[in-house]
Amino acid sequence: MAVTPKRFEITGEVTESLPNNMYRVKVRDNRMLLCTIVYKMTRRRIKVVPGDSVIVEVAPNDLTRGRIVYRGVRKQDSDNNE
């Protein structure tokens, strides 16, 4: 039986929404990841929009792609609060 490598989680911010439920996520070390949503979020109709903070699950064998497993709160603009 093959041993699957452990995945690790990174926090980031969605910068761009692409077709087919794909998103560009900027993580804290200024890398851009190409991410998709896990099926559980699609099934529960959880929407992800640019500006949302998310938790991305990344496999160690491909550090440029990931899966969005959690959506946090959206950052508020300081201009809207005035």
N, C-alpha and C positions, 0 to 999 in steps of 0.2 A: 504494500500500500504506500502511495506517495505521501510525503509529508508536505503540507501546505505551509508556506511562510506566514508568520503572524503579521497582521495589518496594524498600522498605528494611526492615531487620530491627530489632525492638525486643525486649528481654528483659522478661519479666513473670512474674507468679505467677497460677496458676489459682485463682479464688475460688469459683466456682460451676459445677456441671455441670448442663446443661440437656438437654431431649430432642433427639433427632436429631443426636447428636454435636456439639452446640453448647456452648460454654464461655464464661464471663465471665472475662476476664483483666485484672488490674490491672497497669498498666505503671508505671514509676518516677516519672512526673510526675502520679501519682494519677488518671489517666484510666482509664475502664473500656472495654474493647473486647469486641465480640461476635465470637467466633472459632469456626472449624471446623477439623477435622483434615485434613491433606492425604491424598490417597488412598494414598500409599505407607505411611503409618503405619497406616491402617485395614487394608490388605492384609496387613501384617506383624503385625497384632493387638497393636499397642503401645497400652497403656492409659494414659489421662491422668486423674488424680484431683485434686480440690481440694488445694492445697498444693504441687503440682509447680511447679518453675520451668521456663518454656518460652521458646522463641524464636518470635516472631510476625512473619510477613511482612505488611506493610501497603502498600497502593497509595496513592499521593499524592492520588488523586481522592476517596477515601472513608476518612477517618481514624478512623472508628468501627467498622470491621470488619477482620478479618484472618484469616490462615491459620496454624495452628500447624505449624511445620516441624520442630521439634526439642523433645524433652522431656528436661530435665535431672534432677538428683537432687532428691528431696523433702527439704524442710527438716525436721529432727528437732526434736521438742519438748524443751525443757530439763527438763520434769517427768518424762519417761520415762527420763532418764539417771540419775536418783538412785537 
